Structures are given as structure tokens and as C-alpha cells.
Amino acid sequence: MSFAAYDVERRTRKGSFYAQVDTIIDWKPIFAIIDQHYQKGLSASGEKPYDGLLLFKMLLIGMGTTYRMSR
């Protein structure tokens, strides 16, 4: 097993924090709310927009990281 394969396996284990959060939280109602208000458009280069739920999850991760760093 290579170091890269080990690192990927270690980061994606079922017991990881993010995997636990993903199984605990029901994202469907949150997705429905975000989908109502998130306006999707195309960039000038025609790239597909990011999913609103993905952006929300990234925001939560960023807030958690900032909170831990400020303690």
C-alpha cells in the first residue's frame, strides 16, 4: 500500500468526523431550502455552478475551523 493510498483510506474511514456528520444530519430538508433560494447561473466560460448544498457544507467546515482556531 502506498503512502497516498493509506492517506486516502485514513481520511475517508467511516469513523471520521465528516462521515459521522453526513450520516447523522438529514440533508434533504436543508437542500430543499437552499435550492429554493440559490440561483444557479453559468459563468462566462460556461462552467457548471457549484451545488448549493456543497457550498453550505463548505461554509460549515470553514466556520468550524475558524472557531477552533480562535479558541
C-alpha positions in Angstrom: 0.0 0.0 0.0 1.4 3.4 -1.0 1.5 6.4 1.3 -1.1 8.1 -0.8 -3.5 5.2 -0.7 -3.0 5.0 3.1 -3.7 8.7 3.5 -6.9 8.5 1.3 -8.1 5.5 3.3 -7.3 7.2 6.6 -9.2 10.3 5.6 -12.3 8.5 4.4 -12.9 6.0 7.1 -16.4 5.5 8.3 -15.5 6.7 11.8 -14.2 10.1 10.6 -16.0 13.2 11.8 -17.3 14.2 8.4 -18.7 10.7 7.7 -20.4 10.7 11.0 -21.9 14.2 10.4 -23.1 13.1 7.0 -24.9 10.1 8.4 -26.4 12.0 11.4 -27.8 15.0 9.5 -30.7 14.6 7.1 -29.6 16.9 4.3 -32.9 16.7 2.3 -34.8 19.5 4.1 -31.7 21.7 4.1 -31.2 21.0 0.4 -34.8 21.9 -0.4 -34.4 25.3 1.4 -31.1 26.1 -0.2 -32.4 25.0 -3.7 -35.3 27.5 -3.4 -33.0 30.4 -2.8 -29.8 29.6 -4.6 -29.8 31.0 -8.1 -27.8 28.9 -10.4 -26.2 30.5 -13.5 -23.4 29.9 -15.8 -20.1 31.6 -15.6 -18.6 33.4 -18.6 -16.7 30.3 -19.5 -19.8 28.1 -19.3 -18.7 26.2 -16.3 -21.5 24.4 -14.3 -22.2 26.1 -10.9 -21.4 24.5 -7.6 -24.2 22.7 -5.9 -25.8 24.9 -3.2 -25.6 22.1 -0.6 -21.9 21.6 -1.3 -21.3 25.3 -0.7 -23.3 25.2 2.5 -21.2 22.2 3.8 -18.0 24.1 2.9 -19.3 27.1 4.9 -19.9 24.9 7.9 -16.5 23.4 7.7 -14.9 26.8 7.4 -16.9 28.1 10.4 -15.8 25.1 12.5 -12.2 25.6 11.6 -12.3 29.3 12.3 -14.0 28.6 15.7 -11.4 26.0 16.7 -8.5 28.3 15.7 -9.9 31.2 17.7 -10.1 29.2 21.0 
